[in-house]
Amino acid sequence: MKLTVFIKMLTLLFYCYLCGFSLSANAKAEPNIIVGAEQVAQYLPTLKGKRVALVVNQTSKVFDEHLVDVLLKENIDIEMIFAPEHGFRGNRDAGEKFTSSIDSKTGIPLVSLYGKHRKPSLATMKEIDVIVFDIQDVGVRFYTYISTMHYMMEAAADADVEFIVLDRPNPNGGYIDGPVLEAQFSSFVGMHPIPLLHGLTVAELAQMIKGEGWLTSKKQLALTVFKVQNYQRDFAYSLPVKPSPNLPNDHAIALYPSLAFFEATPVSIGRGTPFPFQVIGHDNINIGSFTFTPVSTPGAASKPKLMNKQLRGEDLRQVVSHGLDLAYLIHWYQAFAQQDLTFFNSPKFMDKLSGTDKLRKAIISGQSAQQIKQGWQADIDGFKEKRRPYLLYPDSN
């Protein structure tokens, strides 16, 4: 009997060892991460007695409550809420413009940053003393929340308004990859000379934007950041709230930097289905046997590409994705080229997403993914050195 118990204990210890080895070989366990917004006692004194504006959306949570509700309970004077792409509630389509309004729950004015104006007027800024930015980013240059942050930083500097960033982890923070943006391709889907996957949190990026002189304001920005506690870049971090309507889970977020380029092509990446950014398909070019049909999905994709057509392609929902994988884009380009069909039917948009025209031209010329990545490695090495003074957390291996 004693021998049996001893064997069971050895088996259990060996199993635990294997589990621990497997975990450490892939990613470190998520510790007790405390995001900036959850450190209320730390930043509340900087808001007391001031006229406060928030740049927030559905991801701006303090545990189970929204930051707006938490601050109202603390009698903070919230003068207005600035809403980025997808709106304050995160229920608007990608690219859907919306006007300023009043929040029905709180009665606080909602100022649209994704409509006629993407930067508030100086008159609007004179009504506030401090701006708090608290939005979950995904670490990809063309995800527009960081462009909104840039414009709000400029507006704050111009009006001598303090700018506070409540930091959150970057779910793609372990990767630095992709072309560094060239100035002539700057747009709202890429404003900064950083790689596609930059490996920075929003607070680190805010420090870099200020420190590198990327703001157009002639005045010095008063910037304060509240960093994430117990965090480093190679920790696994699952987002508690989906950051936008078409990034519904961690898998879509991991595939996003690789699949978003398909937005500049005739190919669907699942908008209008329950699994956006997790499938690839087309109605005429058949790669793979998986079928799906995009349909109108208000609040996520009211008019998705190839709507109501049965598409055939690849199901990536079980594929493990890390960083930027160019194989999907190259494979589908080649399939179109074999039938003498145009793949990059929006070349200017492709170049804006890429931050360069070199990626599109390299694919057309037949370069491999390895050759393409070698072409931007020197720029990435330069970026890594440039970003070093702005890092708040231990760097990933």
C-alpha positions in Angstrom: 0.0 0.0 0.0 2.8 2.4 0.9 4.6 1.6 -2.3 1.5 2.4 -4.3 1.1 5.8 -2.7 4.8 6.5 -3.2 4.5 5.7 -6.9 1.4 7.9 -7.2 3.3 10.8 -5.6 6.2 10.3 -8.0 3.8 10.2 -10.9 2.1 13.4 -9.8 5.4 15.2 -9.3 6.6 14.1 -12.7 3.4 15.4 -14.3 3.7 18.8 -12.6 7.3 19.0 -13.8 6.2 18.3 -17.3 3.5 20.9 -17.1 5.9 23.5 -15.7 8.4 22.7 -18.4 5.8 23.0 -21.2 4.6 26.3 -19.8 8.0 27.9 -19.5 9.0 26.7 -23.0 6.1 28.7 -24.6 5.2 31.7 -22.4 5.5 32.8 -18.8 2.4 32.5 -16.7 0.3 35.6 -16.4 1.0 37.0 -12.9 -1.2 39.3 -10.9 -1.1 42.0 -13.5 -2.6 45.3 -12.3 -3.3 47.7 -15.1 -2.9 51.5 -14.7 -6.6 52.2 -14.4 -6.9 49.8 -11.4 -4.4 51.8 -9.4 -7.0 54.3 -8.5 -5.4 55.5 -5.3 -2.2 56.5 -7.3 -3.8 58.7 -9.9 -6.9 60.0 -8.1 -5.0 62.9 -6.4 -3.9 64.2 -9.8 -7.6 64.5 -10.8 -9.2 66.0 -7.7 -10.5 69.5 -8.1 -9.7 69.5 -11.9 -11.9 69.6 -15.0 -11.2 66.2 -16.5 -11.7 64.8 -20.0 -11.4 61.1 -20.8 -10.3 59.3 -23.9 -11.9 55.9 -23.3 -14.0 53.1 -24.8 -15.5 49.8 -23.8 -12.0 48.5 -22.8 -11.5 51.2 -20.1 -12.4 48.9 -17.2 -11.4 49.1 -13.5 -11.9 45.5 -12.6 -15.6 45.0 -13.3 -16.5 48.7 -13.5 -16.0 51.3 -16.2 -13.5 54.0 -15.5 -16.2 56.6 -16.0 -18.4 55.1 -13.3 -15.4 54.7 -10.9 -14.4 58.4 -11.2 -18.0 59.7 -10.9 -18.3 57.8 -7.6 -15.2 59.6 -6.5 -16.8 62.9 -7.4 -14.3 63.6 -10.2 -15.6 66.4 -12.5 -15.8 64.7 -15.9 -16.4 67.5 -18.4 -16.4 65.3 -21.5 -15.6 62.0 -23.0 -13.6 61.7 -26.2 -14.6 58.7 -28.3 -12.2 57.0 -30.8 -13.0 54.7 -33.8 -15.8 52.2 -32.9 -17.2 54.7 -30.4 -17.4 55.0 -26.7 -19.3 51.7 -26.4 -17.2 50.0 -29.0 -20.3 49.1 -31.1 -19.6 50.9 -34.4 -18.3 49.4 -37.6 -14.7 49.8 -38.7 -14.4 53.1 -40.6 -17.9 54.2 -39.5 -17.9 58.0 -38.9 -20.1 59.3 -36.0 -21.0 62.7 -34.6 -20.7 64.1 -31.1 -23.6 63.5 -28.7 -24.6 63.0 -25.1 -24.0 59.8 -23.2 -27.5 58.5 -22.3 -26.3 56.9 -19.1 -24.3 59.7 -17.5 -25.4 62.8 -19.4 -21.7 63.6 -20.1 -21.0 65.1 -23.6 -19.4 62.6 -26.0 -17.0 64.3 -28.4 -16.3 62.2 -31.6 -12.7 61.8 -32.6 -13.7 59.7 -35.6 -15.9 62.0 -37.6 -15.5 65.4 -39.1 -12.6 66.1 -36.7 -9.9 63.9 -35.2 -8.5 66.5 -33.0 -10.6 68.8 -30.7 -10.5 72.5 -31.1 -8.6 74.9 -28.9 -11.9 76.2 -27.6 -13.0 72.7 -26.5 -9.6 72.2 -24.8 -10.0 75.4 -22.8 -12.9 73.7 -20.9 -10.6 71.1 -19.3 -7.4 70.9 -17.2 -6.4 67.3 -17.7 -6.9 64.4 -20.2 -6.8 60.8 -19.2 -6.2 58.2 -21.9 -7.2 54.7 -21.0 -7.7 52.4 -24.1 -6.6 48.8 -24.7 -4.3 48.7 -27.8 -3.1 45.5 -29.6 0.4 46.6 -30.5 0.0 47.0 -34.3 0.8 50.3 -36.0 -2.3 50.5 -38.2 -4.7 50.0 -35.2 -6.0 53.6 -35.0 -6.3 54.1 -31.2 -2.6 55.1 -31.1 -3.2 57.7 -33.9 -6.1 59.1 -31.8 -3.7 59.3 -28.8 -1.2 61.2 -30.9 -3.7 63.8 -31.9 -5.0 64.2 -28.3 -1.4 64.6 -27.1 -0.9 67.4 -29.7 -4.2 69.1 -28.6 -3.2 68.9 -25.0 0.3 70.4 -25.6 -1.2 73.3 -27.6 -3.7 74.1 -24.8 -1.3 73.5 -21.9 -3.4 70.6 -20.6 -1.9 67.8 -18.7 -2.0 64.4 -20.5 -2.2 61.2 -18.4 -1.9 57.6 -19.8 -3.2 54.7 -17.7 -1.2 51.9 -19.3 -2.3 48.4 -20.3 -0.3 45.4 -21.6 0.4 44.9 -25.3 -1.0 41.4 -26.3 1.5 41.4 -29.2 4.3 43.0 -27.0 6.8 40.1 -27.6 7.2 40.9 -31.3 9.0 43.6 -33.2 8.5 43.0 -36.9 7.4 44.5 -40.2 8.5 47.6 -42.2 9.3 50.8 -40.4 6.9 53.5 -41.7 8.3 55.9 -44.3 7.2 59.5 -44.0 5.5 59.8 -47.4 3.1 56.9 -46.5 2.0 58.5 -43.2 -1.8 58.5 -42.6 -4.3 57.8 -39.8 -3.5 54.1 -40.1 0.2 54.8 -39.6 1.6 58.1 -38.2 4.9 57.1 -36.7 8.3 55.8 -38.0 7.9 52.5 -36.1 7.6 48.9 -37.3 4.2 47.3 -37.9 4.6 45.3 -34.7 6.4 47.8 -32.4 6.4 45.9 -29.1 5.4 49.0 -27.0 2.6 49.6 -24.6 0.6 52.9 -25.2 2.4 54.6 -22.3 5.8 53.6 -23.7 4.7 54.8 -27.2 3.4 58.1 -25.7 6.8 58.7 -24.1 8.5 58.0 -27.4 6.2 60.2 -29.4 7.0 63.1 -27.0 10.7 62.3 -26.6 11.4 61.9 -30.3 9.7 65.2 -31.2 6.9 63.6 -33.3 4.3 66.1 -32.1 3.7 69.2 -34.2 3.0 71.4 -31.2 5.6 74.0 -30.4 4.8 73.7 -26.7 6.1 71.0 -24.3 3.5 68.4 -23.3 3.0 67.7 -19.6 2.9 63.9 -19.8 2.4 61.5 -16.9 2.1 57.7 -17.2 0.9 55.1 -14.7 2.6 51.8 -15.6 1.2 48.3 -15.3 2.4 46.5 -12.2 3.9 43.0 -12.3 4.2 43.0 -16.1 6.8 42.3 -18.6 6.6 41.8 -22.4 6.8 38.1 -22.7 4.0 37.4 -20.2 0.9 35.8 -21.7 -2.0 38.3 -21.4 -5.6 37.6 -22.3 -7.7 40.7 -23.0 -10.7 40.8 -20.6 -12.7 42.9 -23.1 -12.6 42.7 -26.9 -10.8 45.9 -28.1 -13.0 46.3 -31.2 -16.0 44.6 -32.8 -13.9 42.5 -35.2 -11.2 41.3 -32.8 -13.4 39.1 -30.6 -10.8 37.0 -29.0 -7.0 36.4 -28.4 -6.7 34.3 -31.5 -8.0 37.1 -33.8 -5.7 39.6 -32.1 -2.7 37.3 -32.7 -3.6 36.9 -36.4 -4.5 40.6 -36.9 -1.1 41.9 -38.0 -0.8 39.1 -40.6 -4.4 39.2 -42.0 -5.2 43.0 -42.0 -3.3 43.4 -45.2 -6.1 41.5 -46.9 -8.3 44.6 -46.4 -6.5 46.0 -49.5 -7.4 42.9 -51.6 -10.6 41.3 -52.9 -10.2 38.5 -50.3 -12.4 38.2 -47.1 -10.8 37.7 -43.7 -14.2 36.9 -42.1 -15.8 40.2 -41.4 -19.5 39.5 -41.2 -19.0 36.1 -39.7 -18.7 34.9 -36.0 -14.9 34.5 -36.6 -13.4 37.7 -38.2 -9.6 37.8 -38.6 -9.6 34.0 -38.2 -10.5 32.8 -41.7 -9.5 33.7 -45.3 -11.7 33.1 -48.3 -12.9 34.1 -51.8 -15.7 33.1 -54.1 -13.6 32.4 -57.2 -10.1 31.6 -55.9 -10.2 28.3 -54.0 -7.4 27.7 -51.4 -8.6 25.2 -48.9 -11.9 23.5 -48.4 -13.4 25.6 -45.5 -16.6 27.5 -46.6 -18.2 30.5 -45.0 -20.7 33.3 -45.9 -20.3 36.9 -44.8 -23.6 38.5 -43.9 -24.5 42.0 -42.7 -23.7 42.3 -39.0 -24.7 45.7 -37.6 -22.2 47.1 -35.2 -19.4 45.0 -36.6 -19.7 44.7 -40.4 -22.9 46.2 -41.9 -21.6 45.7 -45.4 -18.8 43.1 -45.3 -16.7 42.2 -48.4 -18.3 39.6 -50.6 -21.5 39.8 -48.6 -24.0 36.9 -48.9 -21.6 34.9 -51.1 -20.4 31.5 -50.2 -16.6 31.7 -49.9 -14.0 28.9 -49.8 -10.6 29.2 -48.2 -8.7 28.6 -45.0 -9.9 28.1 -41.4 -7.2 29.4 -39.1 -9.1 29.1 -35.8 -6.8 26.2 -34.7 -3.6 27.6 -36.1 -1.0 28.9 -33.6 0.1 32.3 -34.7 3.1 34.3 -33.6 3.9 37.9 -34.8 3.8 38.7 -38.5 3.4 35.8 -40.9 3.7 36.9 -44.6 3.0 33.4 -45.9 -0.8 33.9 -46.1 -0.5 37.1 -48.1 2.2 35.7 -50.5 0.2 32.4 -51.0 -3.0 34.2 -51.9 -1.2 36.7 -54.2 0.4 33.8 -56.1 -3.0 32.1 -56.5 -4.5 35.3 -58.0 -1.4 35.8 -60.2 -1.7 32.3 -61.7 -5.2 33.3 -63.0 -4.0 36.7 -64.1 -6.3 38.4 -61.6 -5.5 41.6 -59.6 -4.8 40.9 -56.0 -3.8 44.3 -54.7 -6.9 46.1 -55.9 -6.3 48.9 -53.5 -2.6 49.5 -53.8 -2.5 52.9 -52.2 -4.3 51.5 -49.1 -2.0 48.5 -49.0 1.0 50.9 -49.0 -0.6 53.0 -46.2 -1.1 49.8 -44.1 2.5 48.7 -44.8 3.9 52.2 -44.3 5.9 51.7 -47.5 5.4 50.5 -51.1 8.3 48.1 -50.7 6.3 45.2 -49.2 3.7 45.2 -52.0 6.4 45.4 -54.7 8.5 42.7 -53.1 5.6 40.3 -53.1 4.8 41.1 -56.7 8.5 40.5 -57.6 8.3 37.0 -56.1 10.5 37.5 -53.0 10.1 35.0 -50.2 8.9 35.9 -46.8 12.5 35.4 -45.5 13.9 37.7 -48.2 11.3 40.4 -47.5 12.0 40.3 -43.7 15.7 40.5 -44.2 15.1 43.8 -46.2 13.7 45.6 -43.1 15.9 44.1 -40.4 18.4 47.0 -40.3 15.6 49.4 -39.8 14.2 47.3 -36.9 17.6 47.1 -35.3 17.8 50.9 -35.4 14.3 51.2 -34.0 15.2 48.9 -31.1 18.0 51.2 -30.1 15.9 54.3 -30.5 13.0 53.0 -28.3 15.3 51.9 -25.5 15.1 55.1 -23.3 11.3 54.9 -23.3 10.8 51.3 -22.1 8.9 50.9 -18.8 9.1 47.1 -18.5 11.7 44.3 -18.9 12.3 43.6 -22.5 11.2 40.3 -24.1 13.8 37.7 -25.0 
